[in-house]
Amino acid sequence: MVPACSTASAVLSRPGARHRGRITVAPRKTTAAKSAFPVGTHAKLRRRRVAAVEGDGATTANTECDDDEEIPDIEIPERPDHVRLVDGFLPAADAGALRAVFDGHNDDPRRTHEYRFVWDYWHVPGQYTQLRTPAADYFPKEQFDKLEASLLTYARTELGCSALTPVWLSNYVDGMRQEIHADVPNGPWAFVLSLTDWDERKFRGGETFMLRPESLDYWRGFDAGDVVERGNIVRTIEPKFNRMTVFDPRIPHGVNTVGGTRDPREGRLVLHGWFRDLAPHFSGALTEESCEESLGEILPPLYAALAELPRALGVVVIRVNVNADGSVGGTEWKADTLVPVPAPDLPDPTEVRDAILLEIAGAFMDATFPALSGSITMPFEFD
């Protein structure tokens, strides 16, 4: 366990401490998975598991408690959430202005100017074919700065990330595609923000596709009586205008082949990159300095409890809402890609997730912070 990029973000990883910020904790000890694993002092907190479902966003809840003691509820997602769609991510005027820049640069195919020559024809045989250019150099500075600010705000408040990689602008016309791949080294979250005029498109394909989680654990739920077709194995996401697709880049994914147009103005047009550098984010009256002492008391015992649980991979981000008197008013999960690592005699994966998330939420529900109203968005990376 080491702090990531700031005072208190947690990375549960291989031994070898790094020291960043002002809080130092011991590295995670490697422990074998156990069929019956200990749960720390927060096991008595009432657990309400929330099952994620597609459609109307309804949830089902199952409440478990050990006794009649007055104890807080902690909602625990039943499954990780590897993909999220954010429709209308930018203000409509800002998204339209970005698209207008592209259209203006391509208004007349006979007109020659510098922006006609900035495109890299990126072709890796059998893997990638697309046109791409750095977005920061393509758009006017004021417009790009607004785009970058929107992305960073989302990264800090929703994903526990403090930075993003350079943003690319990519264009796909006839025959261009991305074959299935994963982007593991770039950051814990990838994003694709579409500037494609999807409703008026004149091409086929162009959707983002990715393997469904059930495909990555295929045999666990296998039923010889089920019909298995592409839609059961692969999820397809349409790049609608101003839709941002945020996803776990460990999930194998790609872009369906575009066909039907060779005009760049009629092709698939997207901004894309990765959110990176996990770090806590403080809002309201709370600051890193004001929370330093409280986090210094919370995190070391939390790390120790987590180190006793079976190994998992992924990122968990919790938001802790602090009342004006310093008490914790509640917690909410902002991001969750946590997947237990398979091992002999491992408990049910849901139980492993329950134990890890319960420890994290319970540690903060029991805490006291300075008498300042605000919130802390706290990331934990398990590696």
C-alpha positions as CSV (number, residue, x, y, z in Angstrom):
1,M,0.0,0.0,0.0
2,V,1.4,3.4,-0.9
3,P,-0.2,6.8,-1.3
4,A,-0.7,7.5,-5.0
5,C,-0.2,11.1,-6.0
6,S,-1.3,13.1,-3.1
7,T,-1.8,13.0,0.7
8,A,-4.1,10.0,1.0
9,S,-5.0,8.1,-2.1
10,A,-4.4,4.4,-1.7
11,V,-2.7,2.0,-4.0
12,L,-2.8,-1.6,-2.8
13,S,0.1,-3.2,-4.6
14,R,3.3,-5.2,-4.3
15,P,5.7,-4.5,-1.4
16,G,7.9,-1.5,-1.7
17,A,6.8,1.8,-0.2
18,R,6.9,5.1,-2.1
19,H,6.6,8.4,-0.2
20,R,4.5,11.1,-1.7
21,G,2.6,13.8,0.1
22,R,2.7,13.9,3.9
23,I,1.2,10.6,4.9
24,T,3.4,7.5,4.7
25,V,2.1,4.0,5.2
26,A,3.6,0.6,5.0
27,P,3.5,-1.4,1.8
28,R,0.9,-4.1,1.3
29,K,2.0,-7.6,2.5
30,T,1.3,-10.4,0.1
31,T,-1.1,-12.8,1.7
32,A,-2.6,-16.0,0.4
33,A,-6.4,-16.0,-0.3
34,K,-8.4,-17.8,2.4
35,S,-11.7,-19.6,2.2
36,A,-12.8,-17.8,5.4
37,F,-11.3,-14.4,5.6
38,P,-11.4,-11.9,8.4
39,V,-13.5,-8.8,8.3
40,G,-12.5,-5.9,10.5
41,T,-14.2,-3.8,13.0
42,H,-16.8,-2.5,10.4
43,A,-18.4,-5.9,9.9
44,K,-21.3,-4.9,12.1
45,L,-22.3,-2.0,9.9
46,R,-25.6,-2.8,8.2
47,R,-25.0,-3.8,4.6
48,R,-27.5,-2.9,1.9
49,R,-26.4,-4.4,-1.4
50,V,-27.5,-2.5,-4.5
51,A,-27.9,-4.5,-7.7
52,A,-27.1,-2.6,-10.8
53,V,-29.7,-3.1,-13.6
54,E,-30.0,-1.8,-17.1
55,G,-33.1,0.1,-18.2
56,D,-34.8,2.5,-15.9
57,G,-32.0,2.5,-13.3
58,A,-34.1,0.8,-10.7
59,T,-32.3,-1.0,-7.9
60,T,-33.1,-3.8,-5.5
61,A,-31.9,-3.9,-1.9
62,N,-31.1,-6.7,0.5
63,T,-30.6,-5.6,4.1
64,E,-28.5,-7.6,6.5
65,C,-27.7,-6.8,10.1
66,D,-26.4,-8.7,13.1
67,D,-28.7,-7.1,15.8
68,D,-31.0,-4.3,16.5
69,E,-28.3,-1.8,17.2
70,E,-28.7,1.6,15.6
71,I,-26.0,1.5,12.9
72,P,-25.7,3.2,9.6
73,D,-26.6,1.7,6.2
74,I,-23.8,1.2,3.7
75,E,-24.8,0.6,0.1
76,I,-22.5,-1.9,-1.6
77,P,-22.8,-2.3,-5.4
78,E,-23.3,-5.9,-6.3
79,R,-21.1,-5.7,-9.5
80,P,-18.3,-3.5,-10.7
81,D,-19.3,-0.8,-13.2
82,H,-16.7,-0.9,-16.1
83,V,-18.6,1.4,-18.5
84,R,-20.6,4.6,-18.2
85,L,-22.2,6.8,-20.8
86,V,-22.5,10.6,-20.2
87,D,-24.8,12.0,-22.8
88,G,-24.6,15.8,-23.3
89,F,-21.3,15.9,-21.6
90,L,-20.4,19.4,-22.8
91,P,-22.7,22.4,-22.9
92,A,-24.4,22.2,-26.3
93,A,-22.8,25.4,-27.5
94,D,-19.3,24.2,-26.6
95,A,-19.8,20.9,-28.4
96,G,-21.2,22.6,-31.4
97,A,-18.3,25.0,-31.5
98,L,-15.7,22.2,-31.5
99,R,-17.6,20.5,-34.4
100,A,-17.8,23.8,-36.3
101,V,-14.0,24.1,-36.2
102,F,-13.6,20.8,-37.9
103,D,-16.3,21.6,-40.4
104,G,-14.7,24.9,-41.2
105,H,-11.3,23.4,-41.8
106,N,-12.9,20.9,-44.2
107,D,-15.4,23.1,-45.9
108,D,-13.8,23.0,-49.3
109,P,-11.7,20.0,-50.4
110,R,-9.9,22.2,-52.9
111,R,-8.9,24.9,-50.4
112,T,-5.3,24.5,-49.1
113,H,-4.3,25.6,-45.6
114,E,-2.2,24.3,-42.6
115,Y,-5.0,22.4,-40.9
116,R,-5.3,20.1,-44.0
117,F,-1.8,18.7,-43.3
118,V,-1.9,18.0,-39.6
119,W,-3.4,14.5,-39.8
120,D,-1.4,11.3,-39.1
121,Y,-2.6,8.3,-41.1
122,W,-2.1,5.8,-38.4
123,H,-2.0,2.3,-39.8
124,V,-0.8,-0.8,-37.8
125,P,-1.6,-3.8,-40.1
126,G,-4.3,-6.0,-38.7
127,Q,-4.9,-3.7,-35.7
128,Y,-5.5,0.1,-36.2
129,T,-6.3,2.3,-39.1
130,Q,-7.5,5.9,-38.5
131,L,-6.6,9.6,-39.0
132,R,-5.5,11.3,-35.8
133,T,-4.1,14.6,-34.7
134,P,-3.4,16.3,-31.2
135,A,-6.5,18.1,-30.2
136,A,-4.6,20.9,-28.4
137,D,-3.0,21.9,-31.7
138,Y,-6.1,21.6,-33.8
139,F,-8.6,23.7,-31.9
140,P,-8.3,27.4,-30.8
141,K,-6.7,27.7,-27.4
142,E,-9.8,29.1,-25.7
143,Q,-12.0,26.3,-26.9
144,F,-9.5,23.6,-26.1
145,D,-8.9,25.0,-22.6
146,K,-12.7,24.8,-21.9
147,L,-12.8,21.2,-23.1
148,E,-9.8,20.3,-21.0
149,A,-11.3,22.0,-17.9
150,S,-14.5,20.1,-18.3
151,L,-12.7,16.8,-18.6
152,L,-10.5,17.5,-15.5
153,T,-13.5,18.5,-13.4
154,Y,-15.2,15.3,-14.3
155,A,-12.0,13.3,-13.6
156,R,-11.5,14.8,-10.1
157,T,-15.1,14.7,-8.9
158,E,-16.3,11.4,-10.5
159,L,-13.2,9.2,-11.0
160,G,-10.7,10.3,-8.4
161,C,-8.2,11.2,-11.1
162,S,-6.1,14.5,-11.1
163,A,-4.9,14.5,-14.7
164,L,-5.4,13.3,-18.2
165,T,-3.2,12.3,-21.1
166,P,-2.9,14.5,-24.2
167,V,-6.3,14.4,-26.0
168,W,-6.4,13.1,-29.6
169,L,-8.9,14.0,-32.3
170,S,-9.5,11.0,-34.6
171,N,-11.4,10.7,-37.8
172,Y,-12.6,7.4,-39.4
173,V,-13.7,7.0,-43.0
174,D,-14.2,4.0,-45.3
175,G,-12.3,1.0,-44.2
176,M,-10.9,2.5,-40.9
177,R,-11.3,0.6,-37.6
178,Q,-9.6,-0.5,-34.4
179,E,-9.4,-4.2,-33.8
180,I,-9.9,-5.6,-30.3
181,H,-7.2,-4.5,-27.8
182,A,-6.8,-3.2,-24.3
183,D,-5.1,0.0,-23.1
184,V,-3.7,-1.1,-19.7
185,P,-0.7,1.2,-19.3
186,N,-2.3,4.6,-20.0
187,G,-4.5,5.2,-17.0
188,P,-7.4,3.7,-14.9
189,W,-10.1,5.2,-17.2
190,A,-10.3,5.8,-20.9
191,F,-12.8,8.2,-22.5
192,V,-14.2,8.8,-26.0
193,L,-16.1,12.0,-26.6
194,S,-18.0,12.0,-29.9
195,L,-18.3,14.9,-32.3
196,T,-19.9,12.6,-34.8
197,D,-23.2,13.7,-36.4
198,W,-24.6,10.3,-35.6
199,D,-28.2,10.9,-36.3
200,E,-27.4,12.1,-39.9
201,R,-24.5,9.7,-40.6
202,K,-23.9,8.4,-44.0
203,F,-21.7,5.5,-43.1
204,R,-22.0,2.0,-41.5
205,G,-20.2,0.8,-38.4
206,G,-18.1,3.2,-36.3
207,E,-19.5,2.0,-32.9
208,T,-17.3,1.3,-30.0
209,F,-17.5,-2.4,-29.0
210,M,-16.2,-4.2,-25.9
211,L,-16.4,-7.6,-24.4
212,R,-19.1,-8.0,-21.8
213,P,-17.9,-8.9,-18.3
214,E,-19.7,-12.3,-18.7
215,S,-17.5,-13.0,-21.7
216,L,-14.3,-12.5,-19.6
217,D,-15.6,-15.0,-17.0
218,Y,-17.3,-17.2,-19.7
219,W,-17.5,-20.6,-18.0
220,R,-18.9,-19.4,-14.6
221,G,-22.3,-18.7,-16.1
222,F,-22.2,-21.1,-19.1
223,D,-25.5,-22.8,-20.0
224,A,-25.4,-25.3,-22.8
225,G,-29.0,-24.5,-23.6
226,D,-28.5,-20.8,-24.3
227,V,-28.0,-19.4,-27.7
228,V,-24.8,-17.3,-27.8
229,E,-24.4,-14.6,-30.5
230,R,-22.4,-11.5,-30.9
231,G,-24.7,-9.4,-28.7
232,N,-24.4,-11.8,-25.8
233,I,-20.6,-11.5,-25.9
234,V,-19.9,-8.0,-27.1
235,R,-21.5,-4.7,-26.1
236,T,-21.9,-2.1,-28.8
237,I,-22.0,1.7,-28.0
238,E,-23.1,4.3,-30.6
239,P,-20.9,7.4,-30.7
240,K,-23.8,9.9,-30.5
241,F,-23.0,13.5,-30.7
242,N,-21.7,14.9,-27.4
243,R,-21.8,11.5,-25.7
244,M,-18.8,10.7,-23.6
245,T,-18.1,7.0,-23.1
246,V,-15.9,6.4,-20.0
247,F,-14.7,2.9,-19.5
248,D,-12.2,0.6,-17.9
249,P,-9.4,0.3,-20.5
250,R,-8.5,-3.2,-19.2
251,I,-11.7,-4.4,-21.0
252,P,-10.9,-5.6,-24.5
253,H,-12.5,-3.2,-26.9
254,G,-12.3,-1.7,-30.4
255,V,-14.1,0.3,-33.1
256,N,-16.3,-1.4,-35.8
257,T,-15.1,-0.9,-39.4
258,V,-16.5,2.3,-40.9
259,G,-17.9,1.8,-44.4
260,G,-19.8,3.9,-46.9
261,T,-18.0,7.3,-47.0
262,R,-14.6,8.7,-47.8
263,D,-15.5,12.3,-47.0
264,P,-13.9,13.3,-43.6
265,R,-16.9,15.5,-42.8
266,E,-19.2,12.5,-43.0
267,G,-17.0,10.1,-41.0
268,R,-16.7,9.1,-37.4
269,L,-15.1,12.0,-35.4
270,V,-14.1,11.6,-31.8
271,L,-12.0,13.1,-29.0
272,H,-10.3,10.5,-26.9
273,G,-7.7,9.9,-24.2
274,W,-7.2,8.5,-20.7
275,F,-7.8,9.9,-17.2
276,R,-4.8,9.2,-15.0
277,D,-3.0,10.0,-11.7
278,L,-5.3,8.9,-8.9
279,A,-5.5,11.5,-6.1
280,P,-8.0,12.6,-3.5
281,H,-10.2,15.6,-4.3
282,F,-11.4,18.0,-1.6
283,S,-14.5,20.3,-2.0
284,G,-16.5,22.7,0.0
285,A,-14.6,24.1,3.0
286,L,-12.4,21.0,3.3
287,T,-8.8,21.0,2.1
288,E,-6.0,18.6,2.0
289,E,-4.3,20.4,4.9
290,S,-7.4,20.5,7.1
291,C,-8.0,16.7,6.6
292,E,-4.4,15.6,7.0
293,E,-4.7,14.6,10.6
294,S,-8.0,12.8,10.2
295,L,-6.8,10.9,7.2
296,G,-3.6,10.0,9.0
297,E,-5.7,8.3,11.6
298,I,-8.1,6.6,9.2
299,L,-5.8,5.2,6.5
300,P,-3.1,3.0,8.2
301,P,-5.6,0.7,10.0
302,L,-7.7,0.6,6.9
303,Y,-4.8,-0.5,4.8
304,A,-3.9,-3.1,7.4
305,A,-7.5,-4.5,7.3
306,L,-7.5,-4.6,3.5
307,A,-4.2,-6.4,3.4
308,E,-5.8,-9.3,5.2
309,L,-8.5,-9.8,2.5
310,P,-8.1,-11.7,-0.7
311,R,-6.4,-9.9,-3.6
312,A,-8.4,-7.9,-6.1
313,L,-7.6,-5.7,-9.1
314,G,-9.2,-2.4,-10.1
315,V,-10.1,1.0,-8.7
316,V,-12.7,2.0,-6.1
317,V,-13.6,5.7,-5.6
318,I,-15.7,6.7,-2.6
319,R,-17.1,10.2,-1.8
320,V,-17.3,11.0,1.8
321,N,-19.8,13.8,2.7
322,V,-18.8,15.7,5.9
323,N,-21.2,17.7,7.9
324,A,-20.5,21.1,9.4
325,D,-19.8,19.6,12.8
326,G,-17.2,17.2,11.3
327,S,-19.3,14.1,11.4
328,V,-19.7,12.0,8.3
329,G,-23.2,12.4,6.8
330,G,-22.8,9.5,4.3
331,T,-20.8,7.9,1.6
332,E,-21.3,7.1,-2.0
333,W,-19.4,5.1,-4.6
334,K,-18.3,7.2,-7.5
335,A,-16.4,4.6,-9.5
336,D,-15.8,0.9,-9.1
337,T,-13.9,-1.5,-11.3
338,L,-12.9,-3.9,-8.5
339,V,-12.6,-7.6,-9.6
340,P,-11.3,-10.3,-7.2
341,V,-8.3,-12.2,-8.5
342,P,-9.1,-15.9,-9.0
343,A,-7.3,-18.2,-6.6
344,P,-7.8,-21.7,-5.1
345,D,-10.4,-21.9,-2.4
346,L,-11.4,-18.2,-3.0
347,P,-14.7,-17.2,-1.5
348,D,-17.5,-16.1,-3.8
349,P,-16.3,-13.0,-5.7
350,T,-19.3,-11.0,-4.4
351,E,-18.3,-11.8,-0.8
352,V,-14.7,-10.6,-1.5
353,R,-16.1,-7.3,-3.0
354,D,-18.5,-6.9,-0.1
355,A,-15.7,-7.3,2.5
356,I,-13.4,-4.8,0.7
357,L,-16.0,-2.2,0.1
358,L,-17.4,-2.6,3.6
359,E,-14.0,-2.0,5.2
360,I,-13.5,1.2,3.1
361,A,-16.9,2.7,3.7
362,G,-17.0,1.7,7.4
363,A,-13.6,3.3,8.1
364,F,-14.9,6.7,6.9
365,M,-18.4,6.3,8.5
366,D,-16.7,6.0,11.8
367,A,-14.4,8.9,11.3
368,T,-14.5,12.5,12.6
369,F,-13.1,15.4,10.5
370,P,-12.6,19.1,11.2
371,A,-15.8,21.0,11.8
372,L,-16.1,22.1,8.1
373,S,-18.7,21.2,5.6
374,G,-17.6,19.6,2.4
375,S,-16.7,16.3,0.7
376,I,-13.7,14.1,0.0
377,T,-13.5,12.1,-3.2
378,M,-11.1,9.3,-2.3
379,P,-9.6,6.7,-4.8
380,F,-8.2,3.3,-3.9
381,E,-6.2,1.4,-6.5
382,F,-5.8,-2.4,-6.1
383,D,-2.9,-3.8,-8.1
